[in-house]
Amino acid sequence: MQSDKGSAAPQDAGQTKAAKHVSGAHELLKKLREKLGEHPELGEAITELEMALSILTVRTAGLL
């Protein structure tokens, strides 16, 4: 039986890279919220990024 580890590695690397981008965007939006104050759409964007980051964390087994 052949292993699929070779094909899984690029996918894992892609998920980790995506998680880093989401995390970076999350931090930028939090800083923007600090500068501009509370705004409903900004809060919603931060929540969406937090949810996406949680999903990516689970998929990458916490390797962020």
C-alpha positions in Angstrom: 0.0 0.0 0.0 1.4 3.4 -1.0 1.5 6.3 1.4 0.0 9.7 0.5 2.4 11.6 2.7 4.1 13.2 -0.3 0.9 14.7 -1.5 -0.2 15.8 2.0 2.9 17.9 2.7 2.2 20.6 0.1 -1.4 20.9 1.3 -0.2 21.2 4.9 2.3 23.8 3.9 -0.4 25.7 2.1 -2.7 25.6 5.1 0.0 26.8 7.4 0.8 29.6 5.0 -2.8 30.5 4.8 -3.1 30.5 8.5 -0.2 32.9 8.8 -1.9 35.3 6.4 -5.2 35.1 8.2 -3.4 35.6 11.5 -1.6 38.7 10.1 -4.8 40.1 8.7 -6.4 39.6 12.1 -3.7 41.5 13.9 -3.9 44.4 11.4 -7.6 44.7 11.8 -7.3 44.7 15.6 -4.7 47.5 15.4 -7.0 49.4 13.0 -9.9 49.0 15.5 -7.7 50.4 18.2 -6.9 53.5 16.0 -10.4 54.0 14.6 -12.6 52.8 17.5 -15.4 50.3 17.4 -17.1 49.8 14.1 -19.7 47.0 13.4 -18.2 46.0 10.1 -14.7 45.9 11.5 -15.8 43.8 14.4 -17.5 41.4 12.0 -14.4 41.1 9.9 -12.3 40.4 13.0 -14.8 37.7 14.0 -14.7 36.1 10.6 -10.9 36.0 10.6 -11.0 34.5 14.1 -13.3 31.7 12.9 -11.1 31.0 9.8 -8.0 30.9 12.0 -9.7 28.5 14.4 -10.6 26.2 11.4 -7.1 26.4 10.0 -5.6 25.7 13.5 -7.6 22.5 13.7 -6.7 21.4 10.2 -3.0 22.0 10.7 -3.0 20.4 14.2 -2.1 23.6 15.8 1.1 24.1 13.7 0.8 27.8 13.1 
